[in-house]
Amino acid sequence: MRCLLVDDDALARLILEQYVQRFGGFEIVGTCSSAIEARTFLQSNPVDALFLDVEMPGMTGLELLYLLPEPPATVLFTSKKEYAVDAFEVDVVDYLLKPVPYSRFAQAAERVVRHLSAEPAPSEEDYVYIKTNGKLVKLHLREIAYIEAQGDYVLICTPTEQHLVHGTMKAMERKLPCDDFARVHRSYIVRLDRIDNLDTTSLVVGRTTISIGASYRNDVLARFETF
């Protein structure tokens, strides 16, 4: 598994490199001293895992993750607890407080291995946590009717309420089981069993009519041809 190490502190990078080598199973393909440098590196060097410091000058580790269209499996390192909510909003695998003992690092690395080797699709009883009003709130997947892109945010809609969450449609697609949800437009993801009716250009969920994007049309219609 290819990994990248990012920390603005040279000693911290050295310790992290020793931890990774001691754990085994990872190939260190690069080390960066800033998030800006890491962003440039990742544009031409895809990795499976990212071990990333949060507090760095110029750009924080969290800001880097927001800018990546498809972030790798990420473990965040920081000396401040207050970043925890933001960390899990961007779907990191683990979040470690400095100074990090090897035993805690090994636990995080093992989670990365499990995440990359086999990530089962969520079941009907699964859920996601969303950030609202500074808190993490559990939302059961079966409650979601559809999700709408709104700039740097996504609007998660249930029959009774809406949640505006910072994130991308690609990130939402990764979290949702493909058997239950489908991307029907660049701006919409729909839960299939919430669709009341559809034709070749649009579908209806409750009282909402949603256009089916031309590039998604064949895939969407094929989902129903199997029923």
N, C-alpha and C positions, 0 to 999 in steps of 0.2 A: 504494500500500500504506500503510495507516494504521499509525502507530507511536506508542509512548509512551516517553518518556525518564525514567528514575528514578535520581536520585543525590542524596545529602544535601549534597553540596558544590556551591555555586552556580557556582564557576569550572568545575568538571568538567562540570556541566550545560551551561554556555555552550559549552565546547569540543565536547562531544558534539553539541549542536545545530548547530554550524558544520560538523562532520564530516558529519552527515546531509544537510544542505543542499548541501554540496559534492558528495557522492556522487550525489544526485538519485534520483528514483523513489519516495521516501518522502514521505508527508504527516504532519507532526508534529501530532498531534491533542491532545497534552498533555505537560506536564512536571511531575514530582512530586518533592518533596524527601524523601519517606520511602516505605517499602514499605506502611505503613498507609494513607497517602494514595492510593497507587497501587491498592491493593485496592479502596478505595471507588470510585475513578474507573472501574476496569474492570467493576464491577458494572453500570454503566449505559452504558459506552462501550467496546464490543468493539474490539479492534485486531488487526492481522495480525502485528505484530512488536513486541517489547519489548526495549529496550536498558536493562539493569538492573544497578545496582551491588549488590554482595553485602553489604558491611559498612555497615550503617546502624543507628542506635539504635532501640530499640522492636521492630523486626522486621527480620530480614535478608532479602536478596533471595531466598535459597534457601527460607526459611520462607514467603515469599509464593508461590513456585512450588508448594510442597507444598499450599497452601491453595486454589489455583485448580483448579477441576474440569477445565478444558481450557485449559492455558496456551498463549499465542500462541508463534510462533517467537521464541526468546529468545537474546540474546547477553548474557553475563554479564561484568561488569568487577570486578576485585578487585586488591588489592596483594599477596595471599598465595597461593602455589602450592598450599597444602594443601587448598583447597576444590575442586580439580579433580575428584577422584573423585565427590564429592557432586554437582558440577555436571552431570556426564554421567549420573548416576543419574536426574536429572529431565529428561533428554533435551534439553539445550540445543543450539542450533545451533553455538555457538562460545563460547570462554572466553578472555578477554583480560586480560593482566596490565598494571596501571598502572605507569608512564605509557604510554599507548597512542599510537603514532605513527599518522598518517593512513593510511599504507600498510597497516598491520595492520588498522585499522578497515575499510578498503575491502574487504579480503579477507573479513572476517566478514560485511559487508553483502552481498557477492556471494553468499555461502553462503545467507544468508537469502532472497535473491531466487530462487535455484535451488530451495531448499526449498519455497517458497510456489508457485512456478510449475509445478513438475512433480516430484512425489515418487513414483517408481515403487514398485510393490509388491515386497517382497523376493522373491528367487527361492529355489529349494530349497537353494542353496548358501549363502544368507545366514545371518547370525547376529546376535545381540544381545550386548551386554556387561552383565553383572549384577554388582552389588557384593556380595561375600561375604568376611567376615573382613578387611575393610579393603582388599580388592583388587578390581580389575575382572577378571572371568573371562569368557572367550568361551563362549557357548552356542549351538550350531547349532540353528536352528529345527526341523529335522527330528527332533531328539531330544526335543522337548517333547511330552508326552502330553496334559496338561491343566494349567490354572492355576486356583487357588482363592483367592478373596478371604479375607483374615484381618485384619479391622480396617483399620489403616493400612498393612498389608503385603499382598503377594500371595505365594502358595506355588506355585512353578514345579516341576511334577512330571515327571520322565522315568521310563522303566522301571527305572532303577537308583538314582536319587537325587532329593533334593528341595532346593530353594533358597528360602529365605525372604528376600524383597526388599522394601524400603520402596517403596511406590508404589500406584497405583490401577488398577482394572480398565480404566477408560477410557484410561489411558496405555498399558496393554498392548495394547488393541485397536488403537490408532493404530500401534503398532510391528509388528503381525503382519499377514501377507497374508490378505485376506478369502477368497481362494480355498482356503486351507488350514485356516483356523481359523474357529470360529463361537462367538459368545456364546450359551450354551444356558440360562443362568440368571443372575440378578443376581450370583451368587457363583462362576460357572464359565465358563471359556473352554476349548473342547476342540479338539484337532487332529482334523480329520474322518477322516483315514485311520487313526487310532488307535481309532476306534469299532468294537467287535466286534459289537454288536447294539443295537437300540433299539426302543421302542414309543412310544406317544403321551405317556407320562409320565416315562420315564427312559431312560437309555442306559448301556452298559457299556464301560469302557475298561480293559482288562486285568482286574484283580480289583476295580476300583472301580466302584460303581454311582452314577450322578449323575442327580439329578432334572432334568427339563426344565421350566423356568419357564413358567407359563401364557402370559405375554406374549411369550415367545420361541418357543412351540411351532410356530406356523404357518410361521415363517421357517425353523426347523430342519428340519421335515419336507419343506419345499419344496426344500431343498438336495439331498435324496436322491431326490426325484421326478424330478430331471433326469438321474439316472444310468442 
